[in-house]
Amino acid sequence: MNIKRKILLIGYSIALLFAGILSVPVKSIWGLKRYIDTYKYVPIWKLVDTNYSINGENPVFEIDISRLVITLIVITLITAVLYLVLDDKKSCSKHSNS
């Protein structure tokens, strides 16, 4: 395997770790009418936070699944295109000589 492809796959793994665990999009929702208090990116272990309340109610953190899925799809598509572009030159020359 090409060294550039290995570096790309390591970078892809790091990007997935960052987008899927260390920087998850969440909404802080409270009340019966589900008011949105804040919208932020937090590590996944910070989703349970009972340290504060809004009007006597504890807010609930919800993961914004659609934004998370779109982010992961975009990262995957960019990586797939770069993986195909960084094709081994030896295998390309073998196909062109035959």
C-alpha positions in Angstrom: 0.0 0.0 0.0 1.2 3.5 -0.9 2.5 5.5 2.1 0.3 8.4 1.1 -2.8 6.2 1.3 -1.7 5.0 4.7 -1.4 8.6 5.9 -4.8 9.4 4.4 -6.5 6.5 6.2 -4.9 7.5 9.5 -6.1 11.1 8.9 -9.6 9.7 8.1 -9.6 7.7 11.4 -8.6 10.8 13.3 -11.3 12.9 11.5 -14.0 10.3 12.4 -12.8 10.2 16.0 -13.0 14.0 16.2 -16.4 14.3 14.4 -18.1 11.3 16.0 -16.8 11.5 19.6 -14.9 14.6 20.4 -17.1 17.2 18.7 -20.8 16.0 18.6 -23.5 18.6 17.6 -26.1 18.8 20.4 -29.1 20.9 21.3 -30.0 21.7 24.9 -33.8 21.4 25.1 -35.9 22.2 28.1 -39.6 22.6 29.0 -42.8 21.0 27.7 -42.7 23.1 24.5 -39.1 21.9 23.9 -37.4 25.3 23.8 -33.9 25.2 22.5 -31.5 26.8 24.9 -28.2 26.3 23.2 -26.7 24.6 20.2 -23.1 23.6 20.5 -20.5 21.0 19.7 -19.4 19.0 22.8 -17.5 15.7 23.5 -19.9 12.8 23.8 -19.2 12.3 27.5 -20.5 15.9 28.3 -24.1 15.0 27.1 -25.1 14.2 30.7 -24.8 17.5 32.6 -27.0 18.1 35.6 -25.1 21.0 37.0 -27.6 23.7 35.9 -31.3 24.2 35.5 -33.5 26.6 33.5 -36.6 27.9 35.2 -36.4 25.0 37.7 -36.1 22.4 34.9 -33.0 20.4 33.9 -32.3 20.7 30.2 -31.9 17.6 28.1 -29.2 17.3 25.5 -30.1 15.8 22.1 -27.7 14.8 19.5 -28.4 16.4 16.1 -28.3 13.2 14.1 -28.8 14.8 10.7 -25.9 17.2 11.0 -23.7 14.4 12.4 -24.5 12.0 9.6 -24.0 14.7 6.9 -20.6 15.5 8.5 -19.5 11.9 8.5 -20.7 11.4 4.9 -18.8 14.4 3.7 -15.6 13.3 5.4 -16.0 9.8 3.9 -16.6 11.1 0.4 -13.6 13.4 0.5 -11.4 10.6 1.8 -12.7 8.1 -0.9 -11.9 10.6 -3.7 -8.5 11.3 -2.3 -7.9 7.5 -1.9 -8.7 6.9 -5.5 -6.6 9.9 -6.7 -3.6 8.6 -4.7 -3.5 5.4 -6.8 -0.2 3.4 -6.8 1.9 4.4 -9.8 3.3 0.9 -10.2 -0.2 -0.6 -10.7 -1.1 2.2 -13.2 2.1 1.5 -15.2 1.3 -2.2 -15.3 -2.1 -1.6 -16.8 -0.8 0.8 -19.4 1.9 -1.6 -20.6 -0.4 -4.5 -21.1 
